[in-house]
Amino acid sequence: MDTTPLNIARLSAEAALDKKADAVAILEIKKLTSFADFFVICSGKSDRQVQSIAGNIELILKKQKILPLGIEGMREGRWVIMDYGDVVIHIFYAPVREFYDLDRLWGDAPRVDCAIGQ
């Protein structure tokens, strides 16, 4: 299995979409910062859905032997951050995503197609 940062980001996006995540985006941030290559950002309509999305991403990546460095916010389900080194995944409860607006904050970052093999 391809464990490049781009493929990890795409696997994460697909796992999020499997749980009906909204507004899934992959941002390539490697030219804008030194701490990661990609952000995956998505939303859920409830704290339970946010938790479900995060759980599915963790499960899918674990099956590929890709383990997180850390996961924060899972219990509350408002904003879950999953750190996979070069890939950082942000799963928001929709109103929280709107408030923090990472999409605008990182607006200079190119968007990447979510589909594997693209």
A tleap script that builds the chain and sets N, CA, C and O, in Angstrom:
source leaprc.protein.ff14SB
mol = sequence {
  NMET ASP THR THR PRO LEU ASN ILE ALA ARG
  LEU SER ALA GLU ALA ALA LEU ASP LYS LYS
  ALA ASP ALA VAL ALA ILE LEU GLU ILE LYS
  LYS LEU THR SER PHE ALA ASP PHE PHE VAL
  ILE CYS SER GLY LYS SER ASP ARG GLN VAL
  GLN SER ILE ALA GLY ASN ILE GLU LEU ILE
  LEU LYS LYS GLN LYS ILE LEU PRO LEU GLY
  ILE GLU GLY MET ARG GLU GLY ARG TRP VAL
  ILE MET ASP TYR GLY ASP VAL VAL ILE HIE
  ILE PHE TYR ALA PRO VAL ARG GLU PHE TYR
  ASP LEU ASP ARG LEU TRP GLY ASP ALA PRO
  ARG VAL ASP CYS ALA ILE GLY CGLN
}
set mol.1.N position { 0.841 -1.197 0.000 }
set mol.1.CA position { 0.000 0.000 0.000 }
set mol.1.C position { 0.871 1.240 0.000 }
set mol.1.O position { 1.898 1.294 0.677 }
set mol.2.N position { 0.460 2.216 -0.750 }
set mol.2.CA position { 1.158 3.496 -0.865 }
set mol.2.C position { 0.909 4.326 0.395 }
set mol.2.O position { -0.222 4.728 0.666 }
set mol.3.N position { 1.969 4.578 1.159 }
set mol.3.CA position { 1.814 5.346 2.403 }
set mol.3.C position { 2.432 6.739 2.290 }
set mol.3.O position { 2.895 7.296 3.285 }
set mol.4.N position { 2.440 7.300 1.082 }
set mol.4.CA position { 2.888 8.675 0.925 }
set mol.4.C position { 1.873 9.604 1.589 }
set mol.4.O position { 0.704 9.245 1.728 }
set mol.5.N position { 2.307 10.782 1.994 }
set mol.5.CA position { 1.353 11.718 2.615 }
set mol.5.C position { 0.109 11.979 1.750 }
set mol.5.O position { -1.002 12.052 2.275 }
set mol.6.N position { 0.288 12.118 0.448 }
set mol.6.CA position { -0.866 12.372 -0.419 }
set mol.6.C position { -1.853 11.207 -0.354 }
set mol.6.O position { -3.062 11.422 -0.273 }
set mol.7.N position { -1.345 9.985 -0.389 }
set mol.7.CA position { -2.245 8.840 -0.343 }
set mol.7.C position { -2.933 8.722 1.021 }
set mol.7.O position { -4.106 8.357 1.096 }
set mol.8.N position { -2.211 9.028 2.088 }
set mol.8.CA position { -2.829 9.023 3.422 }
set mol.8.C position { -3.954 10.061 3.474 }
set mol.8.O position { -5.022 9.799 4.027 }
set mol.9.N position { -3.708 11.225 2.903 }
set mol.9.CA position { -4.746 12.259 2.866 }
set mol.9.C position { -5.963 11.779 2.081 }
set mol.9.O position { -7.102 11.980 2.504 }
set mol.10.N position { -5.718 11.147 0.944 }
set mol.10.CA position { -6.835 10.666 0.125 }
set mol.10.C position { -7.581 9.515 0.801 }
set mol.10.O position { -8.810 9.466 0.748 }
set mol.11.N position { -6.860 8.594 1.432 }
set mol.11.CA position { -7.521 7.514 2.185 }
set mol.11.C position { -8.403 8.097 3.287 }
set mol.11.O position { -9.520 7.633 3.514 }
set mol.12.N position { -7.895 9.105 3.955 }
set mol.12.CA position { -8.648 9.769 5.023 }
set mol.12.C position { -9.909 10.428 4.477 }
set mol.12.O position { -10.983 10.326 5.071 }
set mol.13.N position { -9.771 11.097 3.351 }
set mol.13.CA position { -10.927 11.751 2.731 }
set mol.13.C position { -11.977 10.724 2.337 }
set mol.13.O position { -13.167 10.934 2.571 }
set mol.14.N position { -11.546 9.608 1.738 }
set mol.14.CA position { -12.489 8.562 1.350 }
set mol.14.C position { -13.183 7.963 2.572 }
set mol.14.O position { -14.385 7.699 2.540 }
set mol.15.N position { -12.421 7.748 3.654 }
set mol.15.CA position { -13.005 7.209 4.889 }
set mol.15.C position { -14.028 8.184 5.465 }
set mol.15.O position { -15.056 7.765 5.995 }
set mol.16.N position { -13.750 9.482 5.363 }
set mol.16.CA position { -14.701 10.496 5.827 }
set mol.16.C position { -15.971 10.470 4.980 }
set mol.16.O position { -17.082 10.537 5.505 }
set mol.17.N position { -15.791 10.373 3.670 }
set mol.17.CA position { -16.945 10.326 2.774 }
set mol.17.C position { -17.788 9.082 3.006 }
set mol.17.O position { -19.006 9.115 2.825 }
set mol.18.N position { -17.147 7.976 3.409 }
set mol.18.CA position { -17.890 6.748 3.726 }
set mol.18.C position { -18.889 6.976 4.856 }
set mol.18.O position { -19.909 6.291 4.935 }
set mol.19.N position { -18.599 7.928 5.721 }
set mol.19.CA position { -19.484 8.261 6.848 }
set mol.19.C position { -20.271 9.533 6.582 }
set mol.19.O position { -20.760 10.182 7.507 }
set mol.20.N position { -20.388 9.882 5.302 }
set mol.20.CA position { -21.226 11.014 4.857 }
set mol.20.C position { -20.737 12.373 5.348 }
set mol.20.O position { -21.542 13.261 5.628 }
set mol.21.N position { -19.425 12.533 5.452 }
set mol.21.CA position { -18.865 13.833 5.831 }
set mol.21.C position { -19.221 14.869 4.770 }
set mol.21.O position { -19.343 14.553 3.587 }
set mol.22.N position { -19.382 16.095 5.212 }
set mol.22.CA position { -19.689 17.208 4.315 }
set mol.22.C position { -18.425 17.996 3.992 }
set mol.22.O position { -17.486 18.049 4.786 }
set mol.23.N position { -18.422 18.607 2.809 }
set mol.23.CA position { -17.388 19.572 2.403 }
set mol.23.C position { -15.970 19.057 2.677 }
set mol.23.O position { -15.164 19.737 3.312 }
set mol.24.N position { -15.685 17.860 2.194 }
set mol.24.CA position { -14.359 17.268 2.379 }
set mol.24.C position { -13.360 17.980 1.469 }
set mol.24.O position { -13.584 18.120 0.267 }
set mol.25.N position { -12.262 18.423 2.061 }
set mol.25.CA position { -11.229 19.128 1.300 }
set mol.25.C position { -9.851 18.637 1.718 }
set mol.25.O position { -9.594 18.370 2.892 }
set mol.26.N position { -8.978 18.526 0.731 }
set mol.26.CA position { -7.569 18.259 1.000 }
set mol.26.C position { -6.802 19.498 0.561 }
set mol.26.O position { -6.881 19.909 -0.596 }
set mol.27.N position { -6.060 20.091 1.491 }
set mol.27.CA position { -5.256 21.271 1.204 }
set mol.27.C position { -3.780 20.897 1.247 }
set mol.27.O position { -3.322 20.280 2.209 }
set mol.28.N position { -3.048 21.263 0.222 }
set mol.28.CA position { -1.605 21.018 0.189 }
set mol.28.C position { -0.913 22.221 0.822 }
set mol.28.O position { -0.865 23.303 0.237 }
set mol.29.N position { -0.381 22.018 2.019 }
set mol.29.CA position { 0.178 23.134 2.787 }
set mol.29.C position { 1.698 23.091 2.898 }
set mol.29.O position { 2.285 23.917 3.598 }
set mol.30.N position { 2.350 22.139 2.218 }
set mol.30.CA position { 3.790 21.948 2.421 }
set mol.30.C position { 4.637 23.149 2.015 }
set mol.30.O position { 5.740 23.313 2.537 }
set mol.31.N position { 4.165 23.985 1.110 }
set mol.31.CA position { 4.924 25.186 0.733 }
set mol.31.C position { 4.615 26.373 1.643 }
set mol.31.O position { 5.259 27.419 1.558 }
set mol.32.N position { 3.616 26.198 2.518 }
set mol.32.CA position { 3.187 27.293 3.393 }
set mol.32.C position { 3.625 27.117 4.844 }
set mol.32.O position { 3.631 28.076 5.616 }
set mol.33.N position { 3.990 25.892 5.211 }
set mol.33.CA position { 4.368 25.605 6.593 }
set mol.33.C position { 5.318 24.419 6.640 }
set mol.33.O position { 5.415 23.655 5.680 }
set mol.34.N position { 6.007 24.269 7.740 }
set mol.34.CA position { 6.960 23.167 7.867 }
set mol.34.C position { 6.418 21.995 8.688 }
set mol.34.O position { 7.073 20.956 8.766 }
set mol.35.N position { 5.240 22.134 9.303 }
set mol.35.CA position { 4.791 21.080 10.218 }
set mol.35.C position { 3.973 19.976 9.559 }
set mol.35.O position { 3.751 18.938 10.182 }
set mol.36.N position { 3.520 20.160 8.327 }
set mol.36.CA position { 2.741 19.120 7.643 }
set mol.36.C position { 2.747 19.393 6.146 }
set mol.36.O position { 3.059 20.496 5.696 }
set mol.37.N position { 2.393 18.363 5.388 }
set mol.37.CA position { 2.260 18.506 3.936 }
set mol.37.C position { 0.807 18.733 3.508 }
set mol.37.O position { 0.536 19.452 2.546 }
set mol.38.N position { -0.125 18.103 4.243 }
set mol.38.CA position { -1.534 18.174 3.858 }
set mol.38.C position { -2.432 18.338 5.077 }
set mol.38.O position { -2.155 17.808 6.153 }
set mol.39.N position { -3.515 19.087 4.878 }
set mol.39.CA position { -4.636 19.120 5.793 }
set mol.39.C position { -5.787 18.409 5.090 }
set mol.39.O position { -6.005 18.600 3.893 }
set mol.40.N position { -6.507 17.605 5.822 }
set mol.40.CA position { -7.799 17.106 5.371 }
set mol.40.C position { -8.810 17.762 6.298 }
set mol.40.O position { -8.698 17.664 7.520 }
set mol.41.N position { -9.791 18.426 5.716 }
set mol.41.CA position { -10.804 19.143 6.492 }
set mol.41.C position { -12.175 18.637 6.052 }
set mol.41.O position { -12.457 18.529 4.859 }
set mol.42.N position { -13.019 18.330 7.031 }
set mol.42.CA position { -14.382 17.919 6.712 }
set mol.42.C position { -15.297 18.251 7.881 }
set mol.42.O position { -14.838 18.649 8.952 }
set mol.43.N position { -16.602 18.081 7.661 }
set mol.43.CA position { -17.599 18.434 8.668 }
set mol.43.C position { -18.598 17.312 8.852 }
set mol.43.O position { -18.835 16.495 7.963 }
set mol.44.N position { -19.180 17.306 10.055 }
set mol.44.CA position { -20.302 16.433 10.362 }
set mol.44.C position { -21.456 17.264 10.875 }
set mol.44.O position { -21.270 18.393 11.329 }
set mol.45.N position { -22.650 16.702 10.800 }
set mol.45.CA position { -23.857 17.439 11.209 }
set mol.45.C position { -24.155 17.318 12.703 }
set mol.45.O position { -25.061 17.982 13.206 }
set mol.46.N position { -23.402 16.477 13.417 }
set mol.46.CA position { -23.599 16.310 14.854 }
set mol.46.C position { -22.290 15.843 15.478 }
set mol.46.O position { -21.372 15.416 14.778 }
set mol.47.N position { -22.214 15.930 16.812 }
set mol.47.CA position { -21.001 15.450 17.472 }
set mol.47.C position { -20.831 13.949 17.264 }
set mol.47.O position { -19.705 13.467 17.144 }
set mol.48.N position { -21.930 13.209 17.221 }
set mol.48.CA position { -21.863 11.760 16.985 }
set mol.48.C position { -21.316 11.455 15.594 }
set mol.48.O position { -20.517 10.533 15.425 }
set mol.49.N position { -21.746 12.227 14.601 }
set mol.49.CA position { -21.236 11.992 13.254 }
set mol.49.C position { -19.750 12.338 13.182 }
set mol.49.O position { -18.984 11.623 12.536 }
set mol.50.N position { -19.336 13.409 13.827 }
set mol.50.CA position { -17.918 13.777 13.868 }
set mol.50.C position { -17.106 12.623 14.463 }
set mol.50.O position { -16.063 12.252 13.924 }
set mol.51.N position { -17.581 12.066 15.559 }
set mol.51.CA position { -16.892 10.941 16.197 }
set mol.51.C position { -16.854 9.720 15.273 }
set mol.51.O position { -15.846 9.017 15.209 }
set mol.52.N position { -17.946 9.475 14.566 }
set mol.52.CA position { -18.017 8.348 13.643 }
set mol.52.C position { -17.039 8.515 12.480 }
set mol.52.O position { -16.369 7.562 12.083 }
set mol.53.N position { -16.962 9.720 11.944 }
set mol.53.CA position { -16.022 10.004 10.856 }
set mol.53.C position { -14.589 9.762 11.330 }
set mol.53.O position { -13.806 9.095 10.653 }
set mol.54.N position { -14.256 10.312 12.497 }
set mol.54.CA position { -12.898 10.144 13.039 }
set mol.54.C position { -12.589 8.670 13.291 }
set mol.54.O position { -11.497 8.198 12.976 }
set mol.55.N position { -13.541 7.956 13.851 }
set mol.55.CA position { -13.335 6.536 14.116 }
set mol.55.C position { -13.101 5.746 12.847 }
set mol.55.O position { -12.264 4.844 12.819 }
set mol.56.N position { -13.836 6.078 11.793 }
set mol.56.CA position { -13.664 5.369 10.528 }
set mol.56.C position { -12.305 5.675 9.895 }
set mol.56.O position { -11.649 4.778 9.365 }
set mol.57.N position { -11.889 6.931 9.951 }
set mol.57.CA position { -10.566 7.287 9.423 }
set mol.57.C position { -9.490 6.506 10.174 }
set mol.57.O position { -8.592 5.929 9.560 }
set mol.58.N position { -9.585 6.489 11.503 }
set mol.58.CA position { -8.596 5.772 12.296 }
set mol.58.C position { -8.577 4.287 11.929 }
set mol.58.O position { -7.503 3.703 11.791 }
set mol.59.N position { -9.743 3.675 11.771 }
set mol.59.CA position { -9.848 2.257 11.432 }
set mol.59.C position { -9.254 1.953 10.051 }
set mol.59.O position { -8.475 1.013 9.897 }
set mol.60.N position { -9.624 2.749 9.063 }
set mol.60.CA position { -9.138 2.520 7.691 }
set mol.60.C position { -7.617 2.655 7.632 }
set mol.60.O position { -6.945 1.835 7.007 }
set mol.61.N position { -7.076 3.681 8.276 }
set mol.61.CA position { -5.624 3.875 8.257 }
set mol.61.C position { -4.909 2.787 9.067 }
set mol.61.O position { -3.829 2.333 8.688 }
set mol.62.N position { -5.513 2.376 10.175 }
set mol.62.CA position { -4.908 1.328 11.005 }
set mol.62.C position { -4.803 0.019 10.219 }
set mol.62.O position { -3.831 -0.720 10.373 }
set mol.63.N position { -5.799 -0.269 9.377 }
set mol.63.CA position { -5.760 -1.471 8.533 }
set mol.63.C position { -4.566 -1.440 7.582 }
set mol.63.O position { -4.081 -2.486 7.150 }
set mol.64.N position { -4.096 -0.229 7.260 }
set mol.64.CA position { -2.921 -0.070 6.394 }
set mol.64.C position { -1.647 0.081 7.221 }
set mol.64.O position { -0.583 0.402 6.691 }
set mol.65.N position { -1.771 -0.155 8.530 }
set mol.65.CA position { -0.646 -0.034 9.474 }
set mol.65.C position { -0.133 1.404 9.584 }
set mol.65.O position { 1.053 1.643 9.811 }
set mol.66.N position { -1.047 2.342 9.419 }
set mol.66.CA position { -0.739 3.762 9.565 }
set mol.66.C position { -1.378 4.218 10.871 }
set mol.66.O position { -2.602 4.241 11.000 }
set mol.67.N position { -0.539 4.580 11.834 }
set mol.67.CA position { -1.029 4.936 13.167 }
set mol.67.C position { -0.849 6.422 13.438 }
set mol.67.O position { 0.124 7.021 12.979 }
set mol.68.N position { -1.783 7.026 14.183 }
set mol.68.CA position { -1.681 8.457 14.473 }
set mol.68.C position { -0.614 8.745 15.519 }
set mol.68.O position { -0.322 7.914 16.378 }
set mol.69.N position { -0.044 9.932 15.429 }
set mol.69.CA position { 0.842 10.418 16.486 }
set mol.69.C position { 0.007 10.902 17.658 }
set mol.69.O position { 0.452 10.864 18.805 }
set mol.70.N position { -1.200 11.356 17.367 }
set mol.70.CA position { -2.103 11.825 18.411 }
set mol.70.C position { -3.476 12.132 17.847 }
set mol.70.O position { -3.630 12.444 16.666 }
set mol.71.N position { -4.472 12.037 18.721 }
set mol.71.CA position { -5.854 12.388 18.376 }
set mol.71.C position { -6.412 13.205 19.534 }
set mol.71.O position { -6.328 12.788 20.689 }
set mol.72.N position { -6.975 14.355 19.229 }
set mol.72.CA position { -7.557 15.241 20.247 }
set mol.72.C position { -9.011 15.542 19.898 }
set mol.72.O position { -9.368 15.645 18.724 }
set mol.73.N position { -9.842 15.682 20.924 }
set mol.73.CA position { -11.213 16.151 20.747 }
set mol.73.C position { -12.247 15.078 20.483 }
set mol.73.O position { -13.408 15.398 20.232 }
set mol.74.N position { -11.861 13.810 20.533 }
set mol.74.CA position { -12.774 12.723 20.195 }
set mol.74.C position { -13.963 12.658 21.156 }
set mol.74.O position { -15.093 12.430 20.723 }
set mol.75.N position { -13.724 12.853 22.429 }
set mol.75.CA position { -14.803 12.729 23.415 }
set mol.75.C position { -15.886 13.775 23.181 }
set mol.75.O position { -17.074 13.462 23.250 }
set mol.76.N position { -15.486 15.015 22.905 }
set mol.76.CA position { -16.466 16.097 22.738 }
set mol.76.C position { -17.132 16.048 21.367 }
set mol.76.O position { -18.322 16.340 21.250 }
set mol.77.N position { -16.387 15.686 20.338 }
set mol.77.CA position { -16.944 15.582 18.996 }
set mol.77.C position { -17.273 16.905 18.341 }
set mol.77.O position { -18.106 16.956 17.436 }
set mol.78.N position { -16.633 17.979 18.782 }
set mol.78.CA position { -16.872 19.302 18.176 }
set mol.78.C position { -15.802 19.602 17.119 }
set mol.78.O position { -16.103 20.136 16.051 }
set mol.79.N position { -14.553 19.251 17.431 }
set mol.79.CA position { -13.433 19.454 16.517 }
set mol.79.C position { -12.404 18.388 16.862 }
set mol.79.O position { -11.705 18.493 17.870 }
set mol.80.N position { -12.315 17.369 16.030 }
set mol.80.CA position { -11.346 16.300 16.238 }
set mol.80.C position { -10.144 16.586 15.344 }
set mol.80.O position { -10.284 16.823 14.144 }
set mol.81.N position { -8.966 16.557 15.952 }
set mol.81.CA position { -7.718 16.729 15.208 }
set mol.81.C position { -6.960 15.412 15.290 }
set mol.81.O position { -6.698 14.891 16.374 }
set mol.82.N position { -6.616 14.888 14.123 }
set mol.82.CA position { -5.880 13.635 14.030 }
set mol.82.C position { -4.532 13.936 13.378 }
set mol.82.O position { -4.477 14.398 12.238 }
set mol.83.N position { -3.457 13.675 14.101 }
set mol.83.CA position { -2.109 13.986 13.628 }
set mol.83.C position { -1.447 12.721 13.114 }
set mol.83.O position { -1.150 11.805 13.880 }
set mol.84.N position { -1.221 12.681 11.808 }
set mol.84.CA position { -0.513 11.571 11.176 }
set mol.84.C position { 0.817 12.048 10.610 }
set mol.84.O position { 1.254 11.584 9.557 }
set mol.85.N position { 1.452 12.970 11.308 }
set mol.85.CA position { 2.748 13.480 10.865 }
set mol.85.C position { 2.596 14.476 9.743 }
set mol.85.O position { 2.268 15.638 9.983 }
set mol.86.N position { 2.829 14.038 8.519 }
set mol.86.CA position { 2.736 14.929 7.369 }
set mol.86.C position { 1.298 15.224 6.950 }
set mol.86.O position { 1.056 16.056 6.075 }
set mol.87.N position { 0.351 14.541 7.579 }
set mol.87.CA position { -1.070 14.753 7.292 }
set mol.87.C position { -1.786 15.047 8.614 }
set mol.87.O position { -1.714 14.265 9.561 }
set mol.88.N position { -2.472 16.179 8.656 }
set mol.88.CA position { -3.268 16.540 9.835 }
set mol.88.C position { -4.721 16.625 9.380 }
set mol.88.O position { -5.052 17.330 8.427 }
set mol.89.N position { -5.578 15.891 10.085 }
set mol.89.CA position { -6.985 15.789 9.715 }
set mol.89.C position { -7.813 16.574 10.729 }
set mol.89.O position { -7.672 16.392 11.938 }
set mol.90.N position { -8.678 17.448 10.217 }
set mol.90.CA position { -9.573 18.259 11.043 }
set mol.90.C position { -11.004 17.844 10.714 }
set mol.90.O position { -11.448 17.972 9.573 }
set mol.91.N position { -11.717 17.349 11.715 }
set mol.91.CA position { -13.111 16.960 11.539 }
set mol.91.C position { -13.937 17.842 12.469 }
set mol.91.O position { -13.807 17.775 13.691 }
set mol.92.N position { -14.771 18.653 11.880 }
set mol.92.CA position { -15.525 19.659 12.630 }
set mol.92.C position { -17.013 19.327 12.693 }
set mol.92.O position { -17.579 18.757 11.760 }
set mol.93.N position { -17.629 19.692 13.803 }
set mol.93.CA position { -19.069 19.873 13.836 }
set mol.93.C position { -19.295 21.138 13.001 }
set mol.93.O position { -18.615 22.143 13.207 }
set mol.94.N position { -20.233 21.094 12.074 }
set mol.94.CA position { -20.369 22.137 11.044 }
set mol.94.C position { -20.315 23.581 11.572 }
set mol.94.O position { -19.574 24.386 11.007 }
set mol.95.N position { -21.067 23.952 12.632 }
set mol.95.CA position { -20.983 25.341 13.105 }
set mol.95.C position { -19.593 25.719 13.626 }
set mol.95.O position { -19.196 26.881 13.540 }
set mol.96.N position { -18.862 24.754 14.161 }
set mol.96.CA position { -17.509 25.024 14.659 }
set mol.96.C position { -16.574 25.272 13.475 }
set mol.96.O position { -15.708 26.144 13.538 }
set mol.97.N position { -16.749 24.505 12.399 }
set mol.97.CA position { -15.935 24.728 11.195 }
set mol.97.C position { -16.175 26.131 10.646 }
set mol.97.O position { -15.239 26.835 10.269 }
set mol.98.N position { -17.429 26.515 10.611 }
set mol.98.CA position { -17.774 27.852 10.114 }
set mol.98.C position { -17.112 28.930 10.966 }
set mol.98.O position { -16.603 29.917 10.434 }
set mol.99.N position { -17.116 28.747 12.285 }
set mol.99.CA position { -16.536 29.733 13.198 }
set mol.99.C position { -15.028 29.869 12.988 }
set mol.99.O position { -14.523 30.986 12.870 }
set mol.100.N position { -14.304 28.753 12.940 }
set mol.100.CA position { -12.843 28.815 12.815 }
set mol.100.C position { -12.372 29.033 11.378 }
set mol.100.O position { -11.288 29.575 11.161 }
set mol.101.N position { -13.155 28.626 10.415 }
set mol.101.CA position { -12.933 28.911 8.990 }
set mol.101.C position { -11.495 28.635 8.530 }
set mol.101.O position { -10.844 29.498 7.941 }
set mol.102.N position { -11.013 27.419 8.808 }
set mol.102.CA position { -9.667 27.049 8.347 }
set mol.102.C position { -9.544 27.112 6.834 }
set mol.102.O position { -8.463 27.386 6.312 }
set mol.103.N position { -10.635 26.863 6.126 }
set mol.103.CA position { -10.608 26.925 4.670 }
set mol.103.C position { -10.169 28.314 4.190 }
set mol.103.O position { -9.389 28.431 3.245 }
set mol.104.N position { -10.672 29.355 4.842 }
set mol.104.CA position { -10.282 30.718 4.479 }
set mol.104.C position { -8.883 31.034 4.996 }
set mol.104.O position { -8.070 31.632 4.292 }
set mol.105.N position { -8.611 30.623 6.236 }
set mol.105.CA position { -7.309 30.876 6.844 }
set mol.105.C position { -6.173 30.294 6.000 }
set mol.105.O position { -5.114 30.908 5.871 }
set mol.106.N position { -6.395 29.122 5.432 }
set mol.106.CA position { -5.412 28.466 4.580 }
set mol.106.C position { -5.813 28.603 3.109 }
set mol.106.O position { -5.543 27.711 2.305 }
set mol.107.N position { -6.447 29.703 2.765 }
set mol.107.CA position { -6.963 29.930 1.422 }
set mol.107.C position { -5.908 29.932 0.330 }
set mol.107.O position { -6.234 29.707 -0.836 }
set mol.108.N position { -4.644 30.184 0.681 }
set mol.108.CA position { -3.567 30.171 -0.325 }
set mol.108.C position { -3.104 28.761 -0.666 }
set mol.108.O position { -2.356 28.569 -1.624 }
set mol.109.N position { -3.538 27.782 0.105 }
set mol.109.CA position { -3.116 26.397 -0.122 }
set mol.109.C position { -3.890 25.797 -1.293 }
set mol.109.O position { -5.115 25.902 -1.356 }
set mol.110.N position { -3.169 25.169 -2.216 }
set mol.110.CA position { -3.870 24.508 -3.331 }
set mol.110.C position { -4.735 23.349 -2.819 }
set mol.110.O position { -4.363 22.653 -1.873 }
set mol.111.N position { -5.872 23.158 -3.447 }
set mol.111.CA position { -6.753 22.025 -3.133 }
set mol.111.C position { -6.363 20.852 -4.017 }
set mol.111.O position { -6.006 21.019 -5.183 }
set mol.112.N position { -6.437 19.668 -3.439 }
set mol.112.CA position { -6.054 18.436 -4.131 }
set mol.112.C position { -7.292 17.585 -4.317 }
set mol.112.O position { -8.169 17.556 -3.453 }
set mol.113.N position { -7.367 16.887 -5.447 }
set mol.113.CA position { -8.469 15.974 -5.704 }
set mol.113.C position { -8.483 14.882 -4.642 }
set mol.113.O position { -7.436 14.332 -4.301 }
set mol.114.N position { -9.656 14.568 -4.123 }
set mol.114.CA position { -9.777 13.579 -3.047 }
set mol.114.C position { -9.656 12.142 -3.537 }
set mol.114.O position { -9.399 11.245 -2.734 }
set mol.115.N position { -9.834 11.900 -4.822 }
set mol.115.CA position { -9.859 10.532 -5.332 }
set mol.115.C position { -8.460 9.935 -5.434 }
set mol.115.O position { -7.529 10.575 -5.922 }
set mol.116.N position { -8.334 8.710 -4.970 }
set mol.116.CA position { -7.068 7.984 -5.089 }
set mol.116.C position { -6.857 7.671 -6.569 }
set mol.116.O position { -7.801 7.311 -7.274 }
set mol.117.N position { -5.627 7.808 -7.032 }
set mol.117.CA position { -5.301 7.520 -8.421 }
set mol.117.C position { -5.419 8.725 -9.341 }
set mol.117.O position { -5.243 8.602 -10.553 }
set mol.118.N position { -5.715 9.886 -8.777 }
set mol.118.CA position { -5.843 11.102 -9.599 }
set mol.118.C position { -4.516 11.834 -9.681 }
set mol.118.O position { -4.426 12.878 -10.327 }
savepdb mol mol.pdb
quit
